């Protein structure tokens, strides 16, 4: 049951921009921000890993701020804040190794060769670049576009781009592994 509930909370949080787009027709911004706070709080209670706890707490603080502000613009800043927090999380591990991608890689393969460690560092840097660009576009759409464009980019296009980056890196990694195996 816990796994199902965690998956439901994660999916609901991911569709946040679409929920804002459709929800504003029926609910005030404060209510949507309260729903976001409840989802983030629930996610922290049922499944936050220790290293992601600061990100979750920061998002919870942001949603509390959005409840207090009770305006649409603040709601639109959630993807910007998320990208900044992910940039901070990934970037911090570049300053204080091992990188986040190396930590994840070591879960499957504890004895990484030096070349793999360099590769994981580059992939972590690539994700940092992605979060800067994606966060910049999220900021632009929050400040300069319609709610529909903001919802489309932050609720669909950014996830497609993230998936493309993830898939491209996976294919690149498989190619490099085959090339370096005897």
Buried (B, 14 or more C-beta within 10 A) or exposed (E): EEEEBBEEBEEBBEBBBBBBBEBBEEBEBBBBBBBBBBBBBBBBEEBBEEEBEBBBBBBBEBBBBBBEBBEBEBBBBBBBBBBBBBBBBBBEBBEEEBBBBBBEBBEEEEEBEEEBBEBBBEBBBBBBEBBBEBBEBBBBBBEEBEBEEBBBBBBEBBBEBBEEBEEEBEEEBEEEEEEEEE
